Amino acid sequence: MRHPVKFTFLGFYFNSLVDSGEFLDIKETHSKIQNKELFNWLKAKYSDRLDISLFNKEQLNEIEDFFESLSIATDEKRKMGIEKNGLCLLVAYCIEAAQREEKDLR
């Protein structure tokens, strides 16, 4: 999947979960990102409500790497206005990725 579509695709899924009332603890979300467990955790939690089948393992690893870099270096409350819901954090990360050039994601 090409850039930025892979991030907008994910962002729509994350946003639909928010819209349906889902909530992820932001600290737990950071932990899953930093331990490279994000997509396994989300797939187990949301099964058919989060379709990541269009991504191969390498693409998911690249996305997790980018999310990890943001998780470590970004004050999401100040920069993105996010302080509670981990799903909103993931939407914000997708928006951030879509704004960047693909070469700047690595």
Secondary structure, DSSP 8 states (H G I E B T S, - for coil): --TTHHHHHHHHHHHHHHHTT---BHHHHHHHHHTT-HHHHHHHHHGGGS--TTS-HHHHHHHHHHHHHHHHH--HHHHH--SSBHHHHHHHHHHHHHHS-GGGG-
